């Protein structure tokens, strides 16, 4: 059996094991890289580790560490409260506020599941209070997270652009970011119209939304001041010193925050300035986003040492392992000739446009059950030689693949979809809600890749 065929079998087994069993695919990828590289190809361990993406490792750790501090010191709560206050009495704007906030959070470097985990409970609680369709609200949050996910300093964006930078393909980070943003925004518009958003235009509410946001801000900031650890939605507080929501401990925390936490604190203002500096320095001056983000994180840690307590534990180490393992394995695949082998097979189809559509569907279907990041890390390198022929626009194909592989995160089998399902309002039938999410994700898996291909690949404008 040839090395390329064997490596493809190993890759398929890895995806199967990671899907069926609770195994990190990055860890499996390191094992696969070691076995394929050392046993089959005769590579030394130093040659195998030469494919380890050190720069990407620093970027992911830096931005997630920075975001964890921003969450700990209440900056994220502050931004949510400020945005919701802008809504006033217009209920119809609440879903769009949640979309926008989640997009901003992922655009500045937060992982998509982390952003959804923070915003989805808030959004769905508002949906229950103001009779907003929970499916619409939950999906608005997920599509908001994906809309910002391919910014040049976001994890998805850094991963894709880093892969492209190592090739001779045309690179256009902003084109990929805008393609994903506009595509998810268009889906959000359709959801808003189809799922009853137009009816909300005539609905008004007094200060309930603002009060709900203030209440959550009060509880979370007060709990942090008391040394609590926030879990889940940010309203259920679990720690040795603070009682759960609805108890006197929570009330005390809220009163404490009302007394002293109504305005932005110095650490929060510094954090906001740091997030702005991250975007300006890394994008405007082309400075490595990993070094910039971890430097800003250290400044924030010095400004408020208490806020960075536990922040390192909030770094998504499983995602770091996943991405670094997959890219190390992809490097070994290249040594094995797998990438050229697969690309030659695609090229022999004789129909580049059909091949691009096939790649998009593979990415979407697998990503609905597995990690979107892993799919992007695996499929883009496999498509590089095929795209290098110049018969089809590389930017358009990569943008379409990026969209196809991430919009399906609405699936209840993915982290984002599962988070929305888990935070369904109490008065919602969980079984019915699950079926609704499942049906919607099925529509997205079937129609999403085709529409992305039609818009981004077929016209040849990208």
Number of C-alpha atoms within 10 A of each C-alpha: 5 10 17 19 15 15 24 15 12 18 22 12 14 20 23 14 15 19 17 10 9 8 13 19 27 24 19 23 26 22 15 24 29 22 16 23 24 16 11 14 14 12 17 13 12 8 14 20 17 13 17 20 19 11 14 20 16 17 25 30 22 25 28 27 27 31 28 25 29 25 22 25 25 24 23 24 23 24 17 21 20 14 18 22 17 13 17 17 18 16 24 21 17 24 26 20 21 27 28 20 22 30 27 19 25 28 27 25 33 30 25 29 21 22 25 31 24 20 26 28 23 20 27 27 20 22 22 17 12 18 12 23 16 24 20 22 28 30 26 29 33 32 31 31 34 35 31 32 31 33 28 26 29 25 28 29 22 23 23 23 20 18 19 21 12 9 13 11 18 13 18 18 21 13 16 26 25 16 23 27 22 13 21 24 20 13 16 24 13 13 17 22 12 11 15 14 21 12 13 17 12 10 13 13 12 11 13 14 22 20 14 17 21 24 19 20 27 28 27 28 28 27 29 21 17 16 16 19 18 19 13 15 18 21 21 16 24 17 14 9 13 22 19 15 15 11 10 12 19 22 20 18 23 22 16 19 23 18 12 13 19 14 11 14 15 11 21 24 12 19 26 17 12 21 19 12 16 26 20 13 15 18 15 10 9 10 13 16 26 21 18 19 31 21 16 22 26 17 16 22 18 13 16 17 14 16 22 23 16 14 20 16 11 16 22 19 14 12 21 18 18 22 30 23 27 29 25 23 30 25 22 27 25 15 18 21 15 21 26 20 16 18 19 14 13 21 18 12 11 10 11 19 19 14 20 26 22 17 24 26 22 17 28 28 17 19 25 26 19 23 24 23 20 25 22 24 25 20 20 21 24 22 23 20 21 24 24 16 13 11 12 18 22 25 23 25 28 29 27 29 30 32 28 31 31 29 27 33 30 30 25 24 18 18 21 27 24 18 23 30 23 16 20 23 20 10 7 11 10 15 9 10 17 20 12 14 22 17 14 17 23 17 12 22 25 14 13 25 29 19 17 24 26 15 17 21 25 19 11 15 10 19
